[in-house]
Amino acid sequence: MKTFIATVSNNKKTAGKGILHCEKNSVEGMLLPSESAHTPYIDVIYTSPYSSHADGAFIAIPAEGTRIIIQEIAGNYYYMSSIIGPDPHD
């Protein structure tokens, strides 16, 4: 399991599917496989702190431009949290 910081580039193309797009060049610390060079983004699966399946869930999709923490688990990328506050590089 690896943890990265990424920036949401699109949260609308996959509306209703629970997927966020993050530009590859915005993912800090990630070494990307060469065979994926033709795809300008990675798919990040949205997660929630609460879900009861058909009865409801807590949903707060991060806006485009939001810096987020993601984790890679078994080749998939999962949204963990949004970063609130100053950029750590400033």
N, C-alpha and C positions, 0 to 999 in steps of 0.2 A: 504494500500500500504506500503510495506516494502522495504528497500534498503539494499543491501549486496555487499560485495567485493568477487569476485570469480576469479579462475584461469582457463583459457581455457586449457582443456586437449586434445581436438580433434576438429578440424574444417573441417575434410575431410570426415568422415563417412556419413554425411548428406549433402554433397556438392550439391548445387542447390536447397536445401529445406529451406535454411535460418535458420538452427538450429546449435547452438554451443553446445558441450558437456563440462561441467565443473565437475571435480571430487567433490563429496559431501564433502570430508574432506578439500577441499580448500575454501569452502564458509564460510566466516567469519560472525559469529553472527547468523547463521541459526540453528533453531531447526527443525530437520527432522522427519517426521512421521515414526513410527516403521514399518508400512506396506511397506515402500519403501526401506527397508534396503537391499534387494536383488539386487537393481540397484546401481552400483557404481558411477553413474553420474546423473546430472540433465540436462534437455534440456533447453537451453536458446534461445529464439527467437530473431534473429537478427533484428535490427531496423535501419533505415537510416534517416539522416536529410533531405533527399530529395527523392521524388519518383513521377513519373508521370505515373505510372502503365505501360502500354505497350510501352511508348515512351522513357523510360530510368530512371535511378536512380543513386544515389551516393552509391557505394558499396566499403567498405573497411573492409573486414573480419579480425578480430584480429588473430594473429598467436598463435600457441600453446605456452603455457607458459606465455601469456600476462595476466596481472591482469586487471580485468574489473569491472565496476560498473553495477549491475543488480538490477532490481526492480521486486518484486512479485506483480502481480495484478490479482485478481480473480483466484488464483491457478496456473497461468502461470508466467514464468520468462522471462523478456525482457532485452536485452542488451541496456545499456544507453550510455556508453562511455568506452574508454580504459584509463588506468592510465599511465601517462607518468611521469617518474621521480623516485626518490628513494622510496623504500618500507617504508611506514609510521612506521613500526616496527623497522627499523634500527636506 
